[in-house]
């Protein structure tokens, strides 16, 4: 007589919504796909189109070639600029070489770029809240003359500021920051420089804010939270921080195969979310893997519904039709 199969331990998955791809990421990936359809392979992409290895590898398989700098792009080849934005010098260099380029910069990042230009044109010095070295920060600083912006990362940075004209300041922010951290830095700026000019509307993008709010909504009901995203994805890292600030164990994984099963010891309810560059396919992959060891039940907790979509650049509409 066969030995009875031991019952699998139950595991409830509380899946945050919104999660995964945002409109800017959808648009950027589509731009690369349509450029390949229009021009044929290879199409070159300067930097990762979005911060996700699965997405990058999928586009490589379709004919995209990822490079770090423009001088790696052969003469006459089409090139796409990433969703994070690039300094003005990059499209200028592409034009000088006669390259056929497409700009996949997220429109919400482009909005920050235009604000930076207007503020500097008005004679204000910009205090930019962001993470040093992030492509979005590099791209935004590259919209204005050197010295026109100062990077601020923490409340402590605010205390150390010694601006030449404290009455003529403005601030902007990276779009993928922690909502709570940024609010603290902004409060410190207002306290120190009451005349500082704030941006028109919120710079932190809707998708970043919504995904953080969704994690806050499920955190109290979870024993642990898994975030699917890349280690160089700012918005994904912020989701881990949000869970941890609610006293919940959290971990970032790129794919289900990276899961450390010991992380689930003692976990009855597991929160699951995905950063804005992670496709839903990777969430399903994780659920399928968990189902091999646990008796899984799923429940989605939706805090808001996203309906935003961004237009494609001119010249690609016909390919998309």
C-alpha positions as CSV (number, residue, x, y, z in Angstrom):
1,X,0.0,0.0,0.0
2,X,1.4,3.4,-1.0
3,X,2.4,5.8,1.7
4,X,-0.1,8.7,2.0
5,X,1.1,12.0,0.6
6,X,1.5,14.5,3.4
7,X,-0.9,17.4,3.2
8,X,0.7,20.6,2.0
9,X,0.8,23.5,4.3
10,X,-1.7,26.3,3.4
11,X,-0.3,29.6,2.2
12,X,-2.5,32.6,1.5
13,X,-1.2,35.0,-1.1
14,X,-2.3,38.6,-0.7
15,X,-1.5,40.2,-4.1
16,X,-1.2,43.9,-4.3
17,X,-2.9,45.9,-7.0
18,X,-1.7,48.0,-8.8
19,X,1.5,46.2,-9.4
20,X,3.9,45.6,-12.3
21,X,4.1,47.5,-15.6
22,X,3.2,51.2,-15.6
23,X,2.2,53.2,-18.7
24,X,5.7,54.5,-19.2
25,X,7.3,51.1,-19.2
26,X,4.6,49.7,-21.5
27,X,5.3,52.5,-23.9
28,X,9.1,52.1,-23.8
29,X,8.9,48.4,-24.5
30,X,6.5,48.9,-27.3
31,X,8.7,51.5,-28.9
32,X,11.6,49.0,-29.1
33,X,9.3,46.3,-30.5
34,X,7.9,48.6,-33.1
35,X,11.3,50.0,-34.0
36,X,12.4,46.4,-34.7
37,X,9.3,45.8,-36.9
38,X,9.9,49.1,-38.8
39,X,13.7,48.8,-39.3
40,X,14.4,45.2,-38.8
41,X,17.1,43.8,-36.4
42,X,19.3,45.0,-35.0
43,X,17.9,48.0,-33.2
44,X,20.3,49.5,-30.7
45,X,19.1,50.7,-27.2
46,X,21.2,53.0,-25.1
47,X,21.1,51.6,-21.5
48,X,18.5,49.1,-20.3
49,X,15.2,50.2,-21.7
50,X,13.7,49.6,-18.3
51,X,15.3,48.0,-15.2
52,X,14.3,44.4,-15.6
53,X,16.6,41.6,-16.9
54,X,13.6,39.5,-18.1
55,X,12.4,42.4,-20.3
56,X,15.8,43.2,-21.6
57,X,16.5,39.5,-22.4
58,X,13.2,39.2,-24.2
59,X,13.9,42.3,-26.3
60,X,17.4,40.9,-27.1
61,X,15.8,37.8,-28.4
62,X,13.7,39.9,-30.8
63,X,16.7,41.8,-32.1
64,X,17.5,44.6,-29.7
65,X,21.2,45.3,-28.9
66,X,21.8,47.1,-25.6
67,X,24.8,49.4,-25.3
68,X,26.1,51.8,-22.7
69,X,27.1,54.7,-24.9
70,X,26.2,56.1,-28.2
71,X,29.6,55.6,-29.7
72,X,28.9,51.8,-29.6
73,X,26.1,52.3,-32.1
74,X,27.2,51.8,-35.8
75,X,26.7,54.6,-38.3
76,X,23.3,54.4,-39.9
77,X,21.8,52.1,-37.2
78,X,18.5,53.0,-35.4
79,X,18.8,53.7,-31.7
80,X,16.3,54.0,-28.8
81,X,16.9,56.0,-25.7
82,X,15.7,54.4,-22.4
83,X,12.6,55.2,-20.4
84,X,14.7,56.9,-17.7
85,X,15.7,59.8,-20.0
86,X,19.0,61.0,-21.3
87,X,21.0,64.3,-21.1
88,X,20.5,66.7,-24.0
89,X,24.0,65.9,-25.2
90,X,22.9,62.4,-26.2
91,X,20.2,63.3,-28.9
92,X,22.4,66.1,-30.0
93,X,25.3,63.7,-30.6
94,X,22.9,61.3,-32.4
95,X,21.8,64.1,-34.7
96,X,25.4,65.1,-35.4
97,X,26.0,61.5,-36.6
98,X,22.8,61.4,-38.6
99,X,21.5,58.5,-36.5
100,X,17.8,57.6,-36.7
101,X,16.8,57.7,-33.0
102,X,13.6,57.3,-30.9
103,X,13.2,58.7,-27.5
104,X,11.4,56.3,-25.1
105,X,11.7,58.6,-22.1
106,X,8.7,58.3,-19.9
107,X,6.5,61.4,-20.4
108,X,6.4,62.0,-16.7
109,X,10.2,62.2,-16.6
110,X,10.0,64.5,-19.6
111,X,7.7,66.7,-17.7
112,X,10.3,67.1,-14.9
113,X,12.9,67.9,-17.6
114,X,10.7,70.7,-19.0
115,X,10.1,72.1,-15.5
116,X,13.9,72.1,-14.9
117,X,14.5,74.1,-18.1
118,X,11.8,76.7,-17.2
119,X,13.0,77.2,-13.6
120,X,16.6,77.7,-14.7
121,X,15.4,80.1,-17.5
122,X,13.6,82.0,-14.7
123,X,16.9,82.3,-12.8
124,X,16.2,79.9,-10.0
125,X,18.7,77.3,-8.7
126,X,17.1,73.9,-8.4
127,X,17.5,71.5,-5.5
128,X,16.8,68.1,-7.0
129,X,15.7,65.3,-4.7
130,X,17.0,62.0,-6.0
131,X,19.5,59.2,-5.8
132,X,23.1,59.9,-7.0
133,X,24.0,57.9,-10.1
134,X,20.5,56.9,-11.1
135,X,20.0,57.2,-14.9
136,X,16.9,59.5,-14.3
137,X,19.0,61.9,-12.2
138,X,21.8,61.9,-14.7
139,X,19.3,62.6,-17.5
140,X,17.6,65.4,-15.6
141,X,20.8,67.1,-14.7
142,X,21.8,67.0,-18.3
143,X,18.8,69.2,-19.3
144,X,20.3,72.3,-17.7
145,X,23.8,74.0,-17.5
146,X,26.3,72.6,-15.1
147,X,25.9,74.1,-11.7
148,X,22.2,75.0,-12.1
149,X,21.1,72.1,-9.9
150,X,22.2,70.6,-6.6
151,X,21.4,67.0,-5.7
152,X,19.7,66.4,-2.3
153,X,19.2,62.8,-1.0
154,X,18.4,63.2,2.7
155,X,17.0,65.5,5.3
156,X,20.7,65.8,6.5
157,X,21.7,67.1,3.1
158,X,19.2,69.9,3.5
159,X,20.8,71.0,6.8
160,X,24.2,71.2,5.0
161,X,23.0,73.4,2.1
162,X,24.6,76.8,1.7
163,X,23.0,78.3,-1.4
164,X,24.2,81.6,-2.8
165,X,20.7,83.0,-3.1
166,X,18.3,81.3,-0.6
167,X,15.4,83.5,-1.7
168,X,15.6,82.2,-5.3
169,X,15.4,78.4,-5.0
170,X,13.1,75.7,-6.4
171,X,13.0,72.0,-6.0
172,X,12.1,69.0,-8.2
173,X,12.2,65.3,-7.5
174,X,13.1,62.0,-9.2
175,X,9.8,60.2,-10.2
176,X,10.5,56.9,-8.5
177,X,11.3,57.9,-4.9
178,X,9.8,56.8,-1.5
179,X,6.7,59.0,-1.0
180,X,7.3,59.1,2.8
181,X,11.0,59.9,2.5
182,X,10.5,62.6,-0.1
183,X,7.8,64.2,2.0
184,X,10.3,64.5,4.9
185,X,12.9,66.1,2.7
186,X,10.4,68.5,1.2
187,X,9.2,69.5,4.7
188,X,12.8,70.2,5.6
189,X,13.3,72.3,2.5
190,X,10.2,74.4,3.2
191,X,11.2,74.8,6.9
192,X,14.7,76.1,5.9
193,X,13.8,78.0,2.8
194,X,10.2,79.3,3.1
195,X,10.3,81.0,-0.3
196,X,11.4,77.9,-2.2
197,X,9.2,77.2,-5.3
198,X,7.6,73.8,-5.4
199,X,6.9,71.9,-8.7
200,X,3.5,72.2,-10.4
201,X,1.9,69.0,-9.2
202,X,3.6,65.9,-7.8
203,X,6.8,64.8,-9.5
204,X,6.8,61.3,-8.0
205,X,4.9,59.4,-10.7
206,X,1.4,58.0,-10.2
207,X,2.6,54.4,-10.6
208,X,5.3,54.7,-7.9
209,X,2.8,56.3,-5.5
210,X,0.1,53.8,-6.3
211,X,2.4,50.7,-5.8
212,X,3.6,52.0,-2.5
213,X,0.1,52.7,-1.3
214,X,-0.9,49.1,-2.4
215,X,1.9,47.6,-0.3
216,X,0.8,49.7,2.7
217,X,-2.7,48.4,2.3
218,X,-1.7,44.8,2.5
219,X,1.2,45.0,4.9
220,X,-0.8,44.7,8.1
221,X,-2.4,41.5,7.0
222,X,0.9,39.8,5.9
223,X,3.6,37.8,7.7
224,X,6.1,38.7,4.9
225,X,6.2,40.4,1.5
226,X,7.9,39.5,-1.7
227,X,8.6,42.1,-4.3
228,X,9.4,41.1,-7.8
229,X,11.8,43.5,-9.4
230,X,15.4,44.3,-10.3
231,X,18.1,45.3,-7.7
232,X,18.8,48.5,-9.7
233,X,15.1,49.4,-9.9
234,X,14.5,52.4,-7.7
235,X,10.7,51.9,-7.5
236,X,11.1,48.2,-6.6
237,X,13.5,48.9,-3.8
238,X,11.2,51.4,-2.4
239,X,8.4,48.8,-2.2
240,X,10.7,46.6,0.0
241,X,11.3,49.6,2.2
242,X,7.6,50.4,2.5
243,X,6.9,46.8,3.8
244,X,9.8,46.9,6.2
245,X,8.7,50.2,7.7
246,X,5.4,48.5,8.6
247,X,7.4,45.9,10.5
248,X,7.0,43.3,7.8
249,X,9.8,41.1,6.6
250,X,10.4,41.8,2.9
251,X,12.7,40.6,0.1
252,X,13.3,41.5,-3.5
253,X,13.6,38.8,-6.1
254,X,14.0,39.1,-9.9
255,X,12.5,35.7,-10.7
256,X,10.8,32.9,-8.8
257,X,13.9,30.8,-9.0
258,X,15.7,33.2,-6.7
259,X,13.2,32.5,-3.9
260,X,14.8,31.3,-0.6
261,X,12.3,28.8,0.7
262,X,13.5,29.5,4.3
263,X,12.1,33.0,3.9
264,X,8.6,31.4,4.1
265,X,9.2,29.6,7.4
266,X,6.3,30.6,9.7
267,X,4.6,32.5,6.9
268,X,0.8,32.0,6.7
269,X,0.0,35.0,4.6
270,X,2.5,36.2,2.0
271,X,2.1,39.6,0.3
272,X,3.2,39.7,-3.3
273,X,3.8,42.8,-5.5
274,X,5.9,43.8,-8.5
275,X,7.8,46.9,-9.4
276,X,6.8,49.0,-12.4
277,X,9.3,47.3,-14.7
278,X,8.3,43.7,-13.9
279,X,5.8,42.0,-16.1
280,X,2.7,40.1,-14.7
281,X,4.2,36.9,-16.2
282,X,6.8,36.9,-13.4
283,X,4.1,37.2,-10.7
284,X,2.3,34.2,-12.2
285,X,5.7,32.3,-12.3
286,X,6.1,32.9,-8.6
287,X,2.5,31.8,-7.8
288,X,3.1,28.6,-9.9
289,X,6.3,27.8,-8.0
290,X,4.7,28.4,-4.6
291,X,1.9,26.0,-5.6
292,X,4.4,23.2,-6.0
293,X,5.0,23.2,-2.2
294,X,2.0,24.8,-0.6
295,X,-1.8,24.7,-0.8
296,X,-2.0,28.2,-2.2
297,X,-5.0,30.5,-2.2
298,X,-4.9,33.9,-3.8
299,X,-6.6,37.1,-3.0
300,X,-6.0,40.4,-4.8
301,X,-6.3,43.7,-2.8
302,X,-6.9,46.6,-5.3
303,X,-6.4,50.1,-3.9
304,X,-6.9,52.0,-7.2
305,X,-7.4,51.2,-10.9
306,X,-4.9,52.7,-13.4
307,X,-6.2,53.7,-16.8
308,X,-3.4,56.0,-18.0
309,X,-1.8,55.3,-21.4
310,X,0.8,57.4,-23.2
311,X,1.0,58.1,-26.9
312,X,3.8,56.6,-29.0
313,X,6.3,58.9,-30.7
314,X,5.5,60.2,-34.2
315,X,6.6,57.8,-36.9
316,X,5.6,54.7,-35.0
317,X,1.8,55.1,-35.1
318,X,1.5,53.3,-38.4
319,X,3.6,50.3,-37.1
320,X,1.2,50.1,-34.1
321,X,-1.9,50.1,-36.2
